[in-house]
Amino acid sequence: MKKTIIALMALCSVASAADLVAEWKDFSTLTSGSYTIVTSGSSKAEDGFLSVVGANGGSATIDVSAAGLSISDGFTLNLTLNGIKSWSGNQPHAFVGIKGEDTTFLALAGLHGDASEGAKVGKFAFNGSANKVTMTYPEGENGDLSCLTGTDKFYTLTLTFAKSAFSMYLDGALLATGTPNSEMTDAMAAQDITSIAFGSWVGDSNNALLSETISSFSIYGGAMTASEVAALVPEPTTATLSLLALAGLAARRRRASR
């Protein structure tokens, strides 16, 4: 079953102060307006999904230098995904990397694995260093994103970036907030965003062997509010269709491997 039917359905109608820059609701094409996702290694678009395979240099990268995005002005990334895999102890694994004009990693959004408990905790980092961002989690929560490692359900992950704070939402609920230190704030204020990427591009070969399956992805200029983020979560019917399409893709892969 192709995912084409999903492209005919809007994930949501969002009234937002944030401006839509680009969106991919169906990866039958990697181009959205002026922006194209470039894949490398084993990463590729397949049956309406973007399959990111971080091993052996695999990645998916978007040049957004023409968009005029900056963390100082704020922006939002929204994606539906699952199947995150490849962990190594407490090493960080970034599912989204954001670079500036001087090629510095202005922000990395990802997970740190807890070797003793197996938890995958959502965190932000700057230039590969998580200790430059102070993380806080809602009361009673620990920022666990282990659910993203499964393949039985797609989750909506929303990342909002503003100069004073970053926020991470899972299915519209606040999961974590990161406050950058002064070094990070100064670096962010000095440059625009040039690239957004998934896979091994966001780290070295020992630290980013991360794979994920992305069902949709969108970029907004402006940091969304909590209510705007909640409106991005797709209706249950749409999510079910995504799972049916993913099941078909998995079945074809199994047949092809025989």
N, C-alpha and C positions, 0 to 999 in steps of 0.2 A: 504494500500500500504506500503510495507516494504521499508526501506531506503537502502536496499541492493544495488540497482542500483547505488547509489551515491558512494559506495565504489569502483566501477569500474572506476570512473572518478577521475583523479588527480585534486585537487583544483587549483593547479598552479605548474609550474615548476620554481623554484627559484634558480638563480645563486647567491650565497651568501657566504661571508666570515664566516658566522656563521654556525656551524656544527649542523646538526639535531641530537638530543638526543633521542627523542621519539615522536610519533605522533599517534593520534587516529582519523581516518577519518570516522570510522563507529564503534559505540559502541556496535556492536554485540559481541565483546570481550573487556574486560577491561585490557587486557595485550598487551603491545607494547614492544617487545624485552625483556629486563630485568626488565621492569617496569610495575607494576600493580596498577590500581586504586582500592582502597578499599572503599566500601560504607558502611554507617551505617544509622540507623533510616529508614525513608521512602525513602531515596535517592537510586536510582537504574538506571541501564541501561535498556532501554525499546525501542524496535523497532528502534534501531540504534541511539538513543539519550541518553545522560546522563541527567537524571532528578535529580537535586539537590533540596532537600526539607530540609531547615534549621531548621524547627520546631522540637522540642523534640530531639535535639541532632543529627539531620540528617546531614551527610557530605559526601564528597568524597575526599580521601586523597591519595597522591602518595609519596612513599618513594624514594627520588632521591639521597640518601647519597652516592651511588656508582658512581654517574655521575661526581663528582668533580666540581660541579657548585659553583661559588662564585660571589657575586656582584662586588668584586674587579676586577675580570676578565671579568665580564659582561655576561648576558644571556638574552634571549628573550622568552616570552610566547605569543602564538597566539591562539585565540579561536573565534569561531563563536557561537553566543548565542542570546537569547531573553528571554522574560518572567520573567525578574527580578521583584520580588515583595516582599512585607512586609517591610514597612517603619514605622518609629516612630519619627515624628518631625525632629529635627536636629541631631539625632543620626547617626553616621557613620555606613555604611553597606558595608563590604568588600566582593567583589566577588572573590578575590584571596588572599590567605594568604601564606606567605613564612617564614618558620622557619629555624633558624640556629642551630648549634650544642648545644648551651646552652638553647635551646627551646625558645629563644627570637623571637618575631615577627620582623624579620629584615625588612620586608616590608609588608604593606597591601595596596592593590589597590582596591578602592571602590568608593562609592558615599556618599555624605552628602546631606540629604534632607533639603530643605528650607521650614520651616513650613508655612511661610507667602506667598510664591510664588509657592510652590509645585515643584520647580526645583530639579533635581538630579545631583549634580555637581561632576565630577570626581576628586578624590584626592588620594594622597599617604599618608601613615602614617608609623610611626615606633613604634613598641611595643604598639600599640593602641593609640598613640598620634599624631594627625595631625599637631600640632604646631611645630613638629621637622622637618618638611619638608616645604620649602617655595614653594608655587605653583605659576606658571605663566601660562597665557593662551594667545594664539595668539590674535593679535589686533582685536578688534571687536567681540571676542568670550568670552563666560563665562564658558566653560567647561561643558555645560549641556548635560547629558546623559539620559534624560527622555525617549528618543526613545527606550532604552533597556527594558523598562517596558512593551512594546507592544508585541504582538505575531503574527503580520501580516508580519513581515520581520525578517530575521536573519541579524545580523551585525557582522562585523569582528572587534574584539577588540585586539589590539596588545600592549603589555607592554614590553618596553626595560629597562633593569637595568644595569647601570654602576656606578662606584664608585662616580663619580661627579654629576650624574644626572639620573633621571628616566624620561621616556617619555611614554605617553599614546596616542594611535592613534585609531581613529574610521574610519573604511573603508578606511584605508591608509592615512588619513589626520591627521595631528598633532592636538590633542585635548588639551593636557596639558603637562607641564613639572614640575617635582619636584626636588628641590635641597636640599639634606639632610644636616642637621647641623653637627657640628664636633662630637657630641656624637654618632650620627647614623653612620657617616663615620668610626669612630674608631671601633665600634661594628661590622660593616660589614666586615672590613678588617681582623678581627681576626678569622673568621670562615667560613666554607663552608655551603652551603644550604643542609638541610636534608629532608625537606618536602615541598610539594606544596599542597594546599587544597582549597576546595570550601565548602560553607555552614557554619553551626554553629561552626565548628572547629576553625574558624578564629576569634572568639570572645566569650564573655560570653553569657549566655542564654538570656540576656536582650538586647544584642547589635548586634546580628548576625542572627536573624530569617529571613534569606534571602533564597529565592528560585530562581532557574534559570534553563533554558533548554539549554544545550550545544550540538551543532551539530558536532563540531570537536575541537581538541585541539592538540597543538604541542609545544615542548620545544626545544630551540636552545641554544647551547653554544656560547656566544658572543652577544654583543649588536648590533642589526641590525641598518643600516643607514636608513634614510627616504626613499630612493629609493628601498631598499630591502623590507622594510615594505609594500610599495605600491604594490609590486609584489605578496604579499601574499593574496590580496583580490581576492576571487573567481569570476569566470566568471558568468554573470547573469543567464545563463542556469542552472548552478550547484545550485545557490541560489534558483531558482524556484523549482527545484526538492526537495530541503530540505523542502521548505514550503509545497509542496504537501504531503510529507511523514509526516510532523508534523500535517497536517490537518487530515490525516488518524488516527494518534495516538490519537488526541483529540476526534475524533468521537468514537473510541473504548472505551476511558475512559468514555464518556458520557453514552454509552450503558451499560458499566459495573456498573455504579453507579445507574442505574434504578432498 
